[in-house]
């Protein structure tokens, strides 16, 4: 099991040709933004972990992030998954 304070994500980039370092960095920065890899939620967790309402949710869903997808895609996913449990 990885370090929960500093989790790692493996990314494999497939391309017909080698990407320039600049293009690869742009792609990695975009992924980091979309998935919130650089967000620091420690203040939120420490402030609300003992809250009667948010505490159990934080414990159950610690680390969950909302991706920054286009609005239409978020609406479609929300509609399609409204009866599904996601953890």
C-alpha positions as MATLAB code, in Angstrom:
seq = 'XXXXXXXXXXXXXXXXXXXXXXXXXXXXXXXXXXXXXXXXXXXXXXXXXXXXXXXXXXXXXXXXXXXXXXXXXXXXXXXXXXXXXXX';
ca = [
       0.000    0.000    0.000;
       1.323    3.442   -0.907;
       1.912    6.438    1.303;
      -1.569    7.888    1.906;
      -0.087   11.337    2.546;
       1.701   11.331   -0.807;
      -0.151    8.970   -3.176;
       1.342    8.117   -6.556;
      -0.462    7.877   -9.884;
       1.068    6.135  -12.871;
       0.420    7.687  -16.269;
       1.291    6.114  -19.612;
       1.160    8.359  -22.669;
       0.631    6.688  -26.038;
       1.547    8.589  -29.184;
       2.590    7.818  -32.768;
       5.699    9.898  -32.205;
       7.735   11.096  -29.250;
       6.167   14.154  -27.632;
       8.319   17.184  -27.037;
       9.123   17.858  -23.403;
       6.975   20.989  -23.599;
       3.977   19.073  -24.975;
       4.405   16.298  -22.408;
       4.536   18.860  -19.578;
       1.408   20.592  -20.900;
      -0.402   17.258  -20.964;
       0.718   16.323  -17.441;
      -0.243   19.763  -16.110;
      -3.688   19.440  -17.710;
      -4.203   16.024  -16.108;
      -3.033   17.371  -12.739;
      -5.562   20.206  -13.053;
      -8.456   17.986  -14.214;
      -7.939   15.454  -11.413;
      -6.884   17.933   -8.700;
      -3.517   16.271   -8.061;
      -2.046   19.445   -6.573;
      -4.989   20.360   -4.366;
      -4.240   20.508   -0.656;
      -7.366   19.625    1.307;
      -5.578   19.052    4.636;
      -7.008   22.248    6.179;
     -10.542   21.200    5.194;
     -10.014   17.669    6.569;
      -8.574   18.878    9.870;
     -11.284   21.521   10.310;
     -14.268   19.238    9.614;
     -13.118   15.689   10.493;
     -14.883   15.874   13.883;
     -18.019   17.562   12.527;
     -21.195   15.557   13.202;
     -22.331   15.698    9.588;
     -19.127   15.979    7.534;
     -16.900   13.808    9.755;
     -18.391   10.438    8.702;
     -18.427   11.522    5.053;
     -14.759   12.565    5.197;
     -13.827    9.261    6.826;
     -15.714    7.248    4.200;
     -14.724    9.282    1.145;
     -11.278   10.674    2.070;
      -9.308   11.552   -1.042;
     -12.292   11.762   -3.375;
     -11.957   14.513   -5.950;
     -14.400   16.086   -8.360;
     -12.882   16.235  -11.813;
     -13.095   19.423  -13.845;
     -14.993   18.094  -16.815;
     -17.124   20.186  -19.155;
     -20.583   20.922  -17.733;
     -22.415   18.774  -20.296;
     -20.288   15.727  -19.446;
     -20.797   16.237  -15.715;
     -24.562   16.455  -16.218;
     -24.642   13.288  -18.327;
     -22.501   11.328  -15.868;
     -24.628   12.562  -12.961;
     -27.831   11.461  -14.685;
     -26.455    8.084  -15.711;
     -24.923    7.298  -12.337;
     -27.605    8.682  -10.054;
     -28.490    5.190   -8.834;
     -24.928    3.860   -8.703;
     -22.674    3.782   -5.664;
     -19.226    5.195   -6.417;
     -16.383    4.859   -3.977;
];
